[in-house]
Amino acid sequence: MPEFVKSYVRIVDTVNRRVGRATMYLIVVMMGILIYSSVSKTFLLPSMWTLEMAQFVMAAYYLLGGAYSLQMDSHVRMDLVYGRWSPRTKAAVDAVTIVMLFVYLGFLLYGSIASTTYAIQFNETSYSAWSPYMAPIKIIMTIGITLTLLQTTSIFIKDLAVAIGRPIQ
C-alpha cells in the first residue's frame, strides 16, 4: 500500500480512538443528569431539561462512539460460518460487504448535513417545553457519521491489504 494510504489509516484510527475513549465518559455525564433529575423530582422542583438533555448526551455517546466500536470490532456480527474462515477470506468478504455500509452511511451523512443546515438556518428548536436549539446535537450527529464513514474507509483499506496478502502494520 502507498505511504499516504497507510498514513490515512493511522490518522483516522488515532482520531477515532481518542474520540471514542473521550466519548466513554458521556455515560457518567448522562448518569449525573439522571441522578439530578431523580433528586430534583423527589426533593426539589422537577426540572424540564433533564430528560431531554440525557437523551442528547446518549445520542452523542452512540454517534461519536460508533466509529470506535467499528475500530475495536465490537459490533454485532452473525457468525454462522465466518469464524471458520481464514483471516484472508474474512478480509475479502468484509471488503465486499462493507460496500453496503458505505451506501448506508452515505445516505445518513446526506440527511444529517441537510438536517443540520436546516437547524442552523432556521434556528430549529425542540417541540418540548424546554425547547432547546437542535443545531448542537445535529452538528454532533454529522461529526459522528463522518467519523464512522472515515473509519469504515480505514477498515476497508485494511481488509483489502489483508486480502491481497500485504497487511498494514
DSSP file (Angstrom, degrees, kcal/mol; ACC not computed):
  #  RESIDUE AA STRUCTURE BP1 BP2  ACC     N-H-->O    O-->H-N    N-H-->O    O-->H-N    TCO  KAPPA ALPHA  PHI   PSI    X-CA   Y-CA   Z-CA
    1    1 A M              0   0    0      0, 0.0     5,-0.0     0, 0.0   156,-0.0   0.000 360.0 360.0 360.0 142.7    0.0    0.0    0.0
    2    2 A P    >>  -     0   0    0      0, 0.0     4,-1.8     0, 0.0     3,-0.5  -0.253 360.0-114.7 -62.9 155.1    1.2    3.5   -0.7
    3    3 A E  H 3> S+     0   0    0      1,-0.2     4,-2.5     2,-0.2     5,-0.2   0.852 114.1  56.9 -63.3 -36.7    2.5    5.5    2.2
    4    4 A F  H 3> S+     0   0    0      1,-0.2     4,-2.1     2,-0.2    -1,-0.2   0.837 106.6  50.8 -66.3 -30.0   -0.3    8.1    2.0
    5    5 A V  H <> S+     0   0    0     -3,-0.5     4,-2.3     2,-0.2    -1,-0.2   0.909 110.6  48.3 -70.9 -42.5   -2.9    5.3    2.4
    6    6 A K  H  X S+     0   0    0     -4,-1.8     4,-2.4     1,-0.2    -2,-0.2   0.893 111.5  50.9 -62.9 -39.2   -1.0    4.0    5.4
    7    7 A S  H  X S+     0   0    0     -4,-2.5     4,-2.8     2,-0.2     5,-0.2   0.907 108.1  52.4 -64.3 -41.8   -0.9    7.5    6.9
    8    8 A Y  H  X S+     0   0    0     -4,-2.1     4,-2.8     2,-0.2     5,-0.3   0.940 110.5  47.7 -57.6 -48.5   -4.6    7.9    6.3
    9    9 A V  H  X S+     0   0    0     -4,-2.3     4,-2.5     1,-0.2     5,-0.2   0.920 113.6  47.4 -60.7 -45.7   -5.3    4.7    8.2
   10   10 A R  H  X S+     0   0    0     -4,-2.4     4,-2.3     2,-0.2    -1,-0.2   0.922 114.4  46.2 -63.1 -44.3   -3.1    5.7   11.1
   11   11 A I  H  X S+     0   0    0     -4,-2.8     4,-2.8     2,-0.2     5,-0.2   0.940 114.9  45.6 -65.8 -47.8   -4.5    9.2   11.4
   12   12 A V  H  X S+     0   0    0     -4,-2.8     4,-2.6    -5,-0.2     5,-0.2   0.924 114.1  49.1 -62.7 -44.4   -8.2    8.0   11.2
   13   13 A D  H  X S+     0   0    0     -4,-2.5     4,-2.0    -5,-0.3    -1,-0.2   0.903 113.0  47.8 -61.8 -40.9   -7.6    5.2   13.7
   14   14 A T  H  X S+     0   0    0     -4,-2.3     4,-2.4    -5,-0.2     5,-0.2   0.937 112.9  47.3 -66.0 -47.0   -5.8    7.6   16.1
   15   15 A V  H  X S+     0   0    0     -4,-2.8     4,-2.8     1,-0.2     5,-0.2   0.941 115.1  45.6 -60.5 -47.8   -8.5   10.2   15.9
   16   16 A N  H  X S+     0   0    0     -4,-2.6     4,-2.4    -5,-0.2    -1,-0.2   0.832 110.7  53.4 -68.7 -31.3  -11.3    7.7   16.3
   17   17 A R  H  X S+     0   0    0     -4,-2.0     4,-2.4    -5,-0.2    -1,-0.2   0.934 113.2  43.5 -65.7 -44.7   -9.5    6.0   19.2
   18   18 A R  H  X S+     0   0    0     -4,-2.4     4,-2.2     2,-0.2    -2,-0.2   0.925 116.2  46.2 -67.3 -44.7   -9.2    9.3   21.0
   19   19 A V  H  X S+     0   0    0     -4,-2.8     4,-2.5    -5,-0.2    -1,-0.2   0.922 114.1  49.9 -63.4 -42.8  -12.7   10.5   20.3
   20   20 A G  H  X S+     0   0    0     -4,-2.4     4,-1.3    -5,-0.2    -2,-0.2   0.907 110.7  48.2 -62.8 -43.4  -14.0    7.1   21.3
   21   21 A R  H  < S+     0   0    0     -4,-2.4     4,-0.4     1,-0.2    -1,-0.2   0.900 114.6  45.9 -65.2 -40.1  -12.1    7.0   24.6
   22   22 A A  H >< S+     0   0    0     -4,-2.2     3,-1.2     1,-0.2    -2,-0.2   0.876 108.2  58.0 -68.7 -36.4  -13.3   10.5   25.5
   23   23 A T  H >< S+     0   0    0     -4,-2.5     3,-2.2     1,-0.3     4,-0.4   0.788  89.2  73.8 -65.3 -28.1  -16.8    9.7   24.5
   24   24 A M  T >< S+     0   0    0     -4,-1.3     3,-1.3     1,-0.3     4,-0.4   0.829  88.2  61.9 -54.2 -32.3  -16.9    6.8   27.0
   25   25 A Y  T <> S+     0   0    0     -3,-1.2     4,-1.6    -4,-0.4     3,-0.4   0.591  80.6  81.7 -75.4  -9.1  -17.2    9.4   29.8
   26   26 A L  H <> S+     0   0    0     -3,-2.2     4,-2.8     1,-0.2    -1,-0.3   0.775  82.6  64.3 -65.7 -23.7  -20.5   10.7   28.4
   27   27 A I  H <> S+     0   0    0     -3,-1.3     4,-2.6    -4,-0.4    -1,-0.2   0.910 101.8  49.1 -62.6 -40.9  -22.2    7.8   30.2
   28   28 A V  H  > S+     0   0    0     -3,-0.4     4,-2.3    -4,-0.4    -2,-0.2   0.908 111.0  50.0 -64.0 -41.8  -21.0    9.3   33.5
   29   29 A V  H  X S+     0   0    0     -4,-1.6     4,-2.2     2,-0.2    -2,-0.2   0.932 111.5  48.5 -60.9 -46.0  -22.4   12.7   32.4
   30   30 A M  H  X S+     0   0    0     -4,-2.8     4,-2.4     1,-0.2    -2,-0.2   0.904 110.2  51.2 -63.1 -41.2  -25.7   11.1   31.5
   31   31 A M  H  X S+     0   0    0     -4,-2.6     4,-2.6     1,-0.2    -1,-0.2   0.903 108.9  51.9 -62.1 -40.4  -25.9    9.3   34.8
   32   32 A G  H  X S+     0   0    0     -4,-2.3     4,-2.6     2,-0.2    -2,-0.2   0.913 109.9  48.8 -61.6 -42.8  -25.2   12.6   36.6
   33   33 A I  H  X S+     0   0    0     -4,-2.2     4,-2.2     1,-0.2    -2,-0.2   0.920 113.3  46.6 -63.2 -43.6  -28.1   14.2   34.7
   34   34 A L  H  X S+     0   0    0     -4,-2.4     4,-2.3     2,-0.2    -2,-0.2   0.864 111.9  50.3 -70.1 -35.6  -30.5   11.4   35.5
   35   35 A I  H  X S+     0   0    0     -4,-2.6     4,-2.7     2,-0.2     5,-0.2   0.933 111.2  49.3 -64.8 -44.9  -29.5   11.3   39.2
   36   36 A Y  H  X S+     0   0    0     -4,-2.6     4,-3.0     1,-0.2     5,-0.2   0.903 109.7  52.8 -58.9 -40.5  -30.1   15.1   39.4
   37   37 A S  H  X S+     0   0    0     -4,-2.2     4,-2.0     2,-0.2    -2,-0.2   0.922 110.6  46.3 -60.9 -45.4  -33.4   14.5   37.7
   38   38 A S  H  X S+     0   0    0     -4,-2.3     4,-1.5     2,-0.2    -2,-0.2   0.921 115.3  45.9 -63.8 -44.6  -34.4   11.9   40.3
   39   39 A V  H  X>S+     0   0    0     -4,-2.7     4,-3.1     1,-0.2     5,-0.7   0.917 113.0  49.5 -65.8 -43.3  -33.3   14.0   43.2
   40   40 A S  H  X5S+     0   0    0     -4,-3.0     4,-0.9    -5,-0.2    -1,-0.2   0.857 111.2  49.4 -67.7 -33.2  -34.9   17.2   41.9
   41   41 A K  H  <5S+     0   0    0     -4,-2.0    -1,-0.2    -5,-0.2    -2,-0.2   0.812 118.3  40.6 -72.5 -28.7  -38.2   15.4   41.3
   42   42 A T  H  <5S+     0   0    0     -4,-1.5    -2,-0.2    -5,-0.2    -3,-0.2   0.908 134.9  11.5 -84.8 -45.2  -38.2   13.9   44.8
   43   43 A F  H  <5S+     0   0    0     -4,-3.1    -3,-0.2    -5,-0.2     2,-0.1   0.674 126.2  28.0-112.2 -21.6  -36.9   16.8   46.9
   44   44 A L  S  <<S-     0   0    0     -4,-0.9     3,-0.0    -5,-0.7     0, 0.0  -0.399 101.5 -58.0-122.4-163.7  -37.0   20.0   44.7
   45   45 A L        -     0   0    0     -2,-0.1    -3,-0.1     1,-0.1    -2,-0.1  -0.688  64.5-103.5 -79.9 138.0  -39.0   21.3   41.8
   46   46 A P        -     0   0    0      0, 0.0     2,-0.4     0, 0.0    -1,-0.1  -0.323  33.7-127.4 -62.4 143.8  -38.8   19.0   38.8
   47   47 A S        -     0   0    0    -10,-0.2     4,-0.3     1,-0.1     3,-0.2  -0.753   7.5-153.0 -94.1 139.0  -36.5   20.2   36.0
   48   48 A M  S    S+     0   0    0     -2,-0.4     4,-0.5     1,-0.2    82,-0.3   0.778  90.7  52.1 -76.5 -27.0  -37.8   20.4   32.5
   49   49 A W  S  > S+     0   0    0      1,-0.2     4,-2.4     2,-0.1     5,-0.2   0.640  84.4  82.6 -90.0 -15.4  -34.4   19.9   30.8
   50   50 A T  H  > S+     0   0    0      1,-0.2     4,-2.4     2,-0.2     5,-0.2   0.904  91.6  44.1 -66.5 -46.4  -33.1   16.7   32.4
   51   51 A L  H  > S+     0   0    0     -4,-0.3     4,-1.9     1,-0.2    -1,-0.2   0.937 118.0  44.2 -65.4 -45.3  -34.8   14.0   30.4
   52   52 A E  H  > S+     0   0    0     -4,-0.5     4,-2.2     1,-0.2    -1,-0.2   0.887 113.2  51.5 -67.4 -37.4  -34.2   15.7   27.0
   53   53 A M  H  X S+     0   0    0     -4,-2.4     4,-2.6     2,-0.2    -1,-0.2   0.896 108.1  52.2 -65.4 -39.2  -30.6   16.6   27.9
   54   54 A A  H  X S+     0   0    0     -4,-2.4     4,-2.3    -5,-0.2    -1,-0.2   0.884 109.0  51.0 -62.7 -37.7  -30.0   12.9   28.9
   55   55 A Q  H  X S+     0   0    0     -4,-1.9     4,-2.4     2,-0.2    -2,-0.2   0.903 109.9  49.4 -65.6 -40.8  -31.3   11.9   25.5
   56   56 A F  H  X S+     0   0    0     -4,-2.2     4,-2.5     2,-0.2    -2,-0.2   0.916 111.7  48.5 -63.3 -43.3  -29.0   14.4   23.8
   57   57 A V  H  X S+     0   0    0     -4,-2.6     4,-2.2     1,-0.2    -2,-0.2   0.909 112.1  49.1 -64.6 -41.0  -26.0   13.0   25.8
   58   58 A M  H  X S+     0   0    0     -4,-2.3     4,-2.3     2,-0.2     5,-0.2   0.899 110.3  50.9 -65.6 -39.7  -26.9    9.4   24.9
   59   59 A A  H  X S+     0   0    0     -4,-2.4     4,-2.4     1,-0.2     5,-0.3   0.919 111.1  48.2 -62.9 -42.9  -27.3   10.3   21.2
   60   60 A A  H  X S+     0   0    0     -4,-2.5     4,-2.5     1,-0.2     5,-0.3   0.887 109.0  56.7 -62.9 -37.7  -23.8   11.9   21.3
   61   61 A Y  H  X S+     0   0    0     -4,-2.2     4,-1.4     1,-0.2    -2,-0.2   0.942 114.2  35.0 -60.1 -50.7  -22.5    8.8   23.1
   62   62 A Y  H  X S+     0   0    0     -4,-2.3     4,-0.7     2,-0.2    -1,-0.2   0.822 118.8  50.8 -80.3 -27.2  -23.6    6.4   20.4
   63   63 A L  H  < S+     0   0    0     -4,-2.4     4,-0.4    -5,-0.2     3,-0.3   0.922 117.9  37.4 -72.8 -42.8  -23.0    8.7   17.4
   64   64 A L  H  < S+     0   0    0     -4,-2.5     4,-0.4    -5,-0.3     3,-0.2   0.740 118.3  51.6 -79.7 -22.1  -19.4    9.6   18.5
   65   65 A G  H  X S+     0   0    0     -4,-1.4     4,-2.3    -5,-0.3    -1,-0.2   0.556  86.8  85.2 -89.4  -8.4  -18.7    6.1   19.7
   66   66 A G  H  X S+     0   0    0     -4,-0.7     4,-2.1    -3,-0.3     5,-0.2   0.904  89.5  48.0 -61.0 -43.9  -19.8    4.3   16.6
   67   67 A A  H  > S+     0   0    0     -4,-0.4     4,-2.6     1,-0.2    -1,-0.2   0.897 111.9  50.2 -65.0 -39.7  -16.5    4.7   14.8
   68   68 A Y  H  > S+     0   0    0     -4,-0.4     4,-2.5     2,-0.2    -1,-0.2   0.892 108.1  53.6 -65.4 -39.0  -14.6    3.4   17.8
   69   69 A S  H  <>S+     0   0    0     -4,-2.3     5,-2.4     2,-0.2     6,-0.3   0.907 111.0  46.2 -61.9 -42.2  -16.9    0.4   18.1
   70   70 A L  H ><5S+     0   0    0     -4,-2.1     3,-1.1     3,-0.2    -2,-0.2   0.921 111.6  52.0 -63.4 -43.9  -16.2   -0.4   14.5
   71   71 A Q  H 3<5S+     0   0    0     -4,-2.6    -2,-0.2     1,-0.3    -1,-0.2   0.892 111.6  45.2 -61.7 -40.6  -12.5    0.1   15.0
   72   72 A M  T 3<5S-     0   0    0     -4,-2.5    -1,-0.3    -5,-0.1    -2,-0.2   0.462 108.5-126.2 -82.3  -1.0  -12.5   -2.3   18.0
   73   73 A D  T < 5 +     0   0    0     -3,-1.1    -3,-0.2    -4,-0.3    -2,-0.1   0.876  68.4 134.7  57.2  40.3  -14.6   -4.8   16.1
   74   74 A S      < +     0   0    0     -5,-2.4    -4,-0.2    -6,-0.2     2,-0.1   0.098  32.9 110.0-107.2  21.8  -17.1   -4.8   18.9
   75   75 A H  S    S-     0   0    0     -6,-0.3     2,-0.3    -5,-0.1    -9,-0.0  -0.437  80.6 -84.2 -88.4 169.9  -20.2   -4.5   16.8
   76   76 A V        +     0   0    0     -2,-0.1     2,-0.4     2,-0.0    -1,-0.1  -0.547  49.6 177.1 -78.5 135.8  -22.7   -7.4   16.3
   77   77 A R        -     0   0    0     -2,-0.3     2,-0.6    -3,-0.0     0, 0.0  -0.998  32.5-124.5-140.5 135.6  -21.9   -9.9   13.7
   78   78 A M        -     0   0    0     -2,-0.4     2,-0.5     1,-0.1     4,-0.2  -0.706  27.8-168.6 -77.1 121.1  -23.7  -13.1   12.6
   79   79 A D        +     0   0    0     -2,-0.6    -1,-0.1     1,-0.2    -2,-0.0  -0.534  38.2 129.7-116.4  64.6  -21.1  -15.8   13.0
   80   80 A L  S    S-     0   0    0     -2,-0.5    -1,-0.2     2,-0.0    -2,-0.0   0.930  98.3 -11.6 -80.0 -47.6  -22.5  -18.9   11.3
   81   81 A V  S >> S+     0   0    0     -3,-0.2     3,-1.5     2,-0.1     4,-0.6   0.497 115.2  90.9-125.0 -14.7  -19.5  -19.7    9.1
   82   82 A Y  G >4 S+     0   0    0      1,-0.3     3,-1.3    -4,-0.2    -3,-0.1   0.856  82.0  58.7 -55.3 -41.6  -17.4  -16.5    9.5
   83   83 A G  G 34 S+     0   0    0      1,-0.3    -1,-0.3     7,-0.0    -2,-0.1   0.717 102.1  55.0 -64.1 -21.6  -15.4  -17.9   12.4
   84   84 A R  G <4 S+     0   0    0     -3,-1.5    -1,-0.3     2,-0.1    -2,-0.2   0.609  89.5  97.2 -87.4 -12.9  -14.2  -20.9   10.4
   85   85 A W  S << S-     0   0    0     -3,-1.3    -3,-0.0    -4,-0.6     0, 0.0  -0.331  80.6-105.9 -77.2 157.9  -12.7  -18.8    7.6
   86   86 A S     >  -     0   0    0      1,-0.1     4,-2.7    -2,-0.1     5,-0.2  -0.396  34.8-107.2 -73.5 159.2   -9.1  -17.8    7.3
   87   87 A P  H  > S+     0   0    0      0, 0.0     4,-2.2     0, 0.0     5,-0.1   0.857 121.5  52.9 -56.6 -34.9   -8.2  -14.2    8.1
   88   88 A R  H  > S+     0   0    0      2,-0.2     4,-2.1     1,-0.2     5,-0.1   0.911 109.9  46.2 -68.9 -42.0   -7.6  -13.6    4.4
   89   89 A T  H  > S+     0   0    0      2,-0.2     4,-2.6     1,-0.2     5,-0.2   0.917 112.2  51.7 -65.3 -43.6  -11.1  -14.9    3.4
   90   90 A K  H  X S+     0   0    0     -4,-2.7     4,-2.8     1,-0.2    -2,-0.2   0.923 110.4  49.0 -57.1 -44.9  -12.7  -12.9    6.2
   91   91 A A  H  X S+     0   0    0     -4,-2.2     4,-2.3    -5,-0.2    -1,-0.2   0.894 111.0  49.5 -64.4 -40.3  -11.0   -9.8    4.9
   92   92 A A  H  X S+     0   0    0     -4,-2.1     4,-1.3     2,-0.2    -1,-0.2   0.928 114.0  44.6 -65.6 -44.7  -12.1  -10.4    1.3
   93   93 A V  H  X S+     0   0    0     -4,-2.6     4,-2.8     1,-0.2     3,-0.2   0.915 113.7  50.7 -65.8 -42.4  -15.7  -11.0    2.3
   94   94 A D  H  X S+     0   0    0     -4,-2.8     4,-2.0    -5,-0.2    -2,-0.2   0.890 106.5  55.1 -61.3 -39.5  -15.6   -7.9    4.6
   95   95 A A  H  < S+     0   0    0     -4,-2.3    -1,-0.2    -5,-0.2     4,-0.2   0.830 113.0  42.5 -64.6 -31.5  -14.2   -5.8    1.8
   96   96 A V  H >< S+     0   0    0     -4,-1.3     3,-1.2    -3,-0.2     4,-0.3   0.920 116.5  45.1 -79.0 -46.2  -17.1   -6.7   -0.4
   97   97 A T  H >X S+     0   0    0     -4,-2.8     3,-1.2     1,-0.2     4,-0.7   0.725  97.7  72.5 -73.9 -20.2  -19.9   -6.5    2.2
   98   98 A I  H 3X S+     0   0    0     -4,-2.0     4,-2.1     1,-0.3    -1,-0.2   0.694  79.4  77.3 -68.3 -15.9  -18.6   -3.1    3.6
   99   99 A V  H <> S+     0   0    0     -3,-1.2     4,-2.0     1,-0.2    -1,-0.3   0.876  90.4  54.7 -59.6 -36.8  -19.9   -1.5    0.4
  100  100 A M  H <> S+     0   0    0     -3,-1.2     4,-2.4    -4,-0.3    -1,-0.2   0.874 106.2  51.4 -64.1 -36.6  -23.4   -1.7    1.8
  101  101 A L  H  X S+     0   0    0     -4,-0.7     4,-3.0     2,-0.2     5,-0.3   0.887 106.6  54.2 -67.2 -38.5  -22.2    0.1    4.9
  102  102 A F  H  X S+     0   0    0     -4,-2.1     4,-2.2     2,-0.2    -2,-0.2   0.926 110.2  46.8 -58.7 -45.2  -20.7    2.8    2.7
  103  103 A V  H  X S+     0   0    0     -4,-2.0     4,-2.2     2,-0.2    -2,-0.2   0.940 113.8  47.6 -63.4 -47.7  -24.1    3.3    1.0
  104  104 A Y  H  X S+     0   0    0     -4,-2.4     4,-2.4     1,-0.2    -2,-0.2   0.937 114.5  45.4 -59.4 -49.2  -26.0    3.4    4.3
  105  105 A L  H  X S+     0   0    0     -4,-3.0     4,-2.8     1,-0.2    -1,-0.2   0.838 109.0  57.5 -66.2 -32.2  -23.5    5.9    5.8
  106  106 A G  H  X S+     0   0    0     -4,-2.2     4,-2.4    -5,-0.3    -1,-0.2   0.932 109.0  44.6 -62.4 -45.8  -23.6    8.0    2.6
  107  107 A F  H  X S+     0   0    0     -4,-2.2     4,-2.6     2,-0.2    -2,-0.2   0.917 113.8  50.5 -63.7 -42.9  -27.4    8.4    3.0
  108  108 A L  H  X S+     0   0    0     -4,-2.4     4,-2.7     1,-0.2    -2,-0.2   0.923 111.5  47.8 -60.5 -44.1  -27.1    9.1    6.7
  109  109 A L  H  X S+     0   0    0     -4,-2.8     4,-2.5     2,-0.2     5,-0.2   0.919 110.9  50.8 -64.5 -43.2  -24.5   11.7    6.0
  110  110 A Y  H  X S+     0   0    0     -4,-2.4     4,-2.1     1,-0.2    -2,-0.2   0.941 114.3  44.2 -58.4 -47.8  -26.5   13.4    3.3
  111  111 A G  H  X S+     0   0    0     -4,-2.6     4,-2.6     1,-0.2    -2,-0.2   0.878 112.7  51.2 -65.3 -38.9  -29.6   13.5    5.6
  112  112 A S  H  X S+     0   0    0     -4,-2.7     4,-2.7     2,-0.2     5,-0.2   0.883 109.5  49.8 -69.2 -37.0  -27.6   14.8    8.6
  113  113 A I  H  X S+     0   0    0     -4,-2.5     4,-2.6     2,-0.2    -1,-0.2   0.932 113.3  46.6 -65.4 -44.2  -26.0   17.6    6.6
  114  114 A A  H  X S+     0   0    0     -4,-2.1     4,-2.1    -5,-0.2    -2,-0.2   0.917 115.2  46.5 -62.8 -42.8  -29.4   18.6    5.3
  115  115 A S  H  X S+     0   0    0     -4,-2.6     4,-2.4     2,-0.2    -2,-0.2   0.894 113.4  48.1 -67.4 -40.6  -30.9   18.4    8.8
  116  116 A T  H  X S+     0   0    0     -4,-2.7     4,-2.3     2,-0.2     5,-0.2   0.914 110.8  51.1 -66.2 -43.0  -28.0   20.3   10.3
  117  117 A T  H  X S+     0   0    0     -4,-2.6     4,-2.8    -5,-0.2     5,-0.2   0.918 111.7  47.8 -59.8 -44.1  -28.2   23.0    7.7
  118  118 A Y  H  X S+     0   0    0     -4,-2.1     4,-2.5     1,-0.2     6,-0.3   0.923 110.7  51.2 -62.5 -45.1  -31.9   23.4    8.3
  119  119 A A  H  <>S+     0   0    0     -4,-2.4     5,-1.4     1,-0.2     4,-0.4   0.879 115.8  41.4 -62.0 -38.6  -31.4   23.6   12.1
  120  120 A I  H ><5S+     0   0    0     -4,-2.3     3,-0.6     3,-0.2    -2,-0.2   0.924 115.7  49.0 -74.3 -45.1  -28.8   26.3   11.8
  121  121 A Q  H 3<5S+     0   0    0     -4,-2.8    -2,-0.2    -5,-0.2    -3,-0.2   0.871 124.0  28.9 -64.6 -38.8  -30.6   28.3    9.1
  122  122 A F  T 3<5S-     0   0    0     -4,-2.5    -1,-0.2    -5,-0.2    -2,-0.2   0.242 103.1-119.3-109.9  13.0  -33.9   28.4   10.8
  123  123 A N  T < 5 -     0   0    0     -3,-0.6    -3,-0.2    -4,-0.4    -4,-0.1   0.918  40.9-156.2  48.9  49.9  -32.8   28.2   14.5
  124  124 A E      < -     0   0    0     -5,-1.4    10,-2.5    -6,-0.3    11,-0.5  -0.264  12.9-170.1 -59.6 137.6  -34.7   25.0   14.9
  125  125 A T  B     -A  133   0A   0      8,-0.3     8,-0.2     9,-0.1     6,-0.1  -0.855  27.8 -95.4-124.2 163.4  -35.8   24.2   18.5
  126  126 A S        -     0   0    0      6,-2.2    -1,-0.0    -2,-0.3     8,-0.0  -0.344  28.6-124.0 -71.7 158.0  -37.3   21.1   20.0
  127  127 A Y  S    S+     0   0    0     -2,-0.1    -1,-0.1     4,-0.1     2,-0.0   0.311  78.3 105.7 -87.8  10.0  -41.0   20.8   20.5
  128  128 A S  S    S-     0   0    0      4,-0.1   -80,-0.0     1,-0.1    -3,-0.0  -0.243  89.1-102.5 -82.1 175.4  -40.7   20.2   24.2
  129  129 A A  S    S+     0   0    0      1,-0.2    -1,-0.1   -81,-0.1   -80,-0.1   0.836 124.7  51.7 -65.8 -32.7  -41.4   22.7   27.0
  130  130 A W  S    S-     0   0    0    -82,-0.3    -1,-0.2     2,-0.0   -81,-0.1   0.887  89.0-165.7 -71.4 -39.1  -37.7   23.3   27.4
  131  131 A S        -     0   0    0      1,-0.1     2,-0.1    -6,-0.1     3,-0.1   0.914   9.8-174.2  55.9  56.2  -37.3   24.0   23.7
  132  132 A P        -     0   0    0      0, 0.0    -6,-2.2     0, 0.0     2,-0.2  -0.386  34.2 -93.4 -75.7 159.1  -33.5   23.8   23.2
  133  133 A Y  B     -A  125   0A   0     -8,-0.2     4,-0.3     1,-0.1    -8,-0.3  -0.487  28.9-152.0 -67.8 140.6  -31.8   24.6   20.0
  134  134 A M  S  > S+     0   0    0    -10,-2.5     4,-2.0    -2,-0.2     5,-0.2   0.624  75.3  87.8 -91.2 -15.8  -31.3   21.5   17.9
  135  135 A A  H  > S+     0   0    0    -11,-0.5     4,-2.5   -16,-0.3     5,-0.2   0.883  83.4  55.1 -56.5 -43.8  -28.2   22.6   16.0
  136  136 A P  H  > S+     0   0    0      0, 0.0     4,-2.1     0, 0.0    -1,-0.2   0.930 112.1  41.6 -59.1 -45.1  -25.6   21.4   18.6
  137  137 A I  H  > S+     0   0    0     -4,-0.3     4,-2.1    -3,-0.2    -2,-0.2   0.840 114.7  52.2 -71.8 -30.0  -26.9   17.8   18.6
  138  138 A K  H  X S+     0   0    0     -4,-2.0     4,-2.1     2,-0.2    -1,-0.2   0.841 108.2  50.8 -73.8 -32.0  -27.3   17.8   14.8
  139  139 A I  H  X S+     0   0    0     -4,-2.5     4,-2.5    -5,-0.2    -2,-0.2   0.916 111.0  48.9 -66.2 -43.2  -23.7   19.0   14.4
  140  140 A I  H  X S+     0   0    0     -4,-2.1     4,-2.8    -5,-0.2    -2,-0.2   0.897 109.2  53.8 -61.6 -39.9  -22.6   16.2   16.7
  141  141 A M  H  X S+     0   0    0     -4,-2.1     4,-2.4     2,-0.2     5,-0.2   0.930 109.9  46.6 -59.3 -46.3  -24.7   13.8   14.6
  142  142 A T  H  X S+     0   0    0     -4,-2.1     4,-2.3     1,-0.2    -2,-0.2   0.903 113.2  48.8 -65.1 -41.8  -22.9   14.9   11.4
  143  143 A I  H  X S+     0   0    0     -4,-2.5     4,-2.8     2,-0.2    -2,-0.2   0.927 111.8  49.6 -63.3 -44.5  -19.5   14.7   13.0
  144  144 A G  H  X S+     0   0    0     -4,-2.8     4,-2.2     1,-0.2    -2,-0.2   0.909 112.1  46.7 -62.1 -43.4  -20.2   11.2   14.4
  145  145 A I  H  X S+     0   0    0     -4,-2.4     4,-2.4     2,-0.2    -1,-0.2   0.897 112.5  51.0 -66.4 -39.1  -21.5    9.9   11.0
  146  146 A T  H  X S+     0   0    0     -4,-2.3     4,-2.6     2,-0.2    -2,-0.2   0.930 110.3  48.7 -62.9 -45.4  -18.5   11.5    9.3
  147  147 A L  H  X S+     0   0    0     -4,-2.8     4,-2.4     1,-0.2    -1,-0.2   0.890 111.6  50.1 -61.8 -38.8  -16.1    9.8   11.7
  148  148 A T  H  X S+     0   0    0     -4,-2.2     4,-2.4     2,-0.2    -1,-0.2   0.898 110.5  49.5 -66.5 -39.9  -17.9    6.5   11.2
  149  149 A L  H  X S+     0   0    0     -4,-2.4     4,-2.0     2,-0.2    -2,-0.2   0.911 111.7  48.5 -64.6 -42.1  -17.6    6.9    7.4
  150  150 A L  H  X S+     0   0    0     -4,-2.6     4,-2.1     2,-0.2    -2,-0.2   0.905 112.4  48.9 -63.6 -41.0  -13.9    7.7    7.7
  151  151 A Q  H  X S+     0   0    0     -4,-2.4     4,-2.7     2,-0.2    -2,-0.2   0.884 108.3  53.9 -67.1 -37.4  -13.4    4.6   10.0
  152  152 A T  H  X S+     0   0    0     -4,-2.4     4,-2.6     2,-0.2    -1,-0.2   0.903 108.2  50.0 -61.8 -40.7  -15.3    2.4    7.5
  153  153 A T  H  X S+     0   0    0     -4,-2.0     4,-2.4     2,-0.2    -2,-0.2   0.912 110.3  50.4 -62.5 -42.4  -12.9    3.6    4.8
  154  154 A S  H  X S+     0   0    0     -4,-2.1     4,-2.4     2,-0.2    -2,-0.2   0.917 111.6  47.4 -61.5 -44.2   -9.9    2.8    7.0
  155  155 A I  H  X S+     0   0    0     -4,-2.7     4,-2.9     2,-0.2    -2,-0.2   0.905 110.2  53.2 -64.2 -41.4  -11.3   -0.7    7.7
  156  156 A F  H  X S+     0   0    0     -4,-2.6     4,-2.5     2,-0.2    -2,-0.2   0.921 109.9  47.7 -59.2 -44.9  -12.0   -1.2    4.0
  157  157 A I  H  X S+     0   0    0     -4,-2.4     4,-2.4     2,-0.2    -2,-0.2   0.921 112.9  48.2 -62.8 -44.4   -8.3   -0.3    3.2
  158  158 A K  H  X S+     0   0    0     -4,-2.4     4,-2.2     2,-0.2    10,-0.2   0.897 111.6  50.3 -64.5 -39.5   -7.1   -2.7    5.9
  159  159 A D  H  X S+     0   0    0     -4,-2.9     4,-2.8     2,-0.2    -2,-0.2   0.916 110.5  49.4 -64.5 -42.6   -9.3   -5.5    4.7
  160  160 A L  H  X S+     0   0    0     -4,-2.5     4,-2.0     2,-0.2     6,-0.2   0.917 110.1  51.5 -60.8 -42.3   -8.1   -5.0    1.1
  161  161 A A  H  <>S+     0   0    0     -4,-2.4     5,-3.1     1,-0.2     4,-0.2   0.910 113.0  44.4 -62.0 -42.5   -4.5   -5.1    2.3
  162  162 A V  H ><5S+     0   0    0     -4,-2.2     3,-1.3     3,-0.2    -1,-0.2   0.907 110.4  55.9 -67.7 -40.8   -5.1   -8.4    4.2
  163  163 A A  H 3<5S+     0   0    0     -4,-2.8    -2,-0.2     1,-0.3    -1,-0.2   0.845 109.9  44.9 -61.3 -35.0   -7.0   -9.9    1.3
  164  164 A I  T 3<5S-     0   0    0     -4,-2.0    -1,-0.3    -5,-0.2    -2,-0.2   0.428 121.5-107.8 -90.5   2.6   -4.1   -9.3   -1.1
  165  165 A G  T < 5S+     0   0    0     -3,-1.3    -3,-0.2    -4,-0.2    -2,-0.1   0.678  92.9 101.6  86.0  18.0   -1.6  -10.6    1.5
  166  166 A R      < -     0   0    0     -5,-3.1    -4,-0.2    -6,-0.2    -3,-0.1  -0.567  55.7-166.5-132.5  70.2    0.0   -7.3    2.5
  167  167 A P        -     0   0    0      0, 0.0     2,-0.5     0, 0.0    -9,-0.1  -0.180  23.3-116.6 -61.4 147.9   -1.5   -6.3    5.8
  168  168 A I              0   0    0    -10,-0.2    -6,-0.0     1,-0.1    -7,-0.0  -0.740 360.0 360.0 -84.9 127.3   -0.9   -2.7    7.1
  169  169 A Q              0   0    0     -2,-0.5    -1,-0.1     0, 0.0  -163,-0.0   0.446 360.0 360.0 -84.7 360.0    1.0   -2.8   10.3
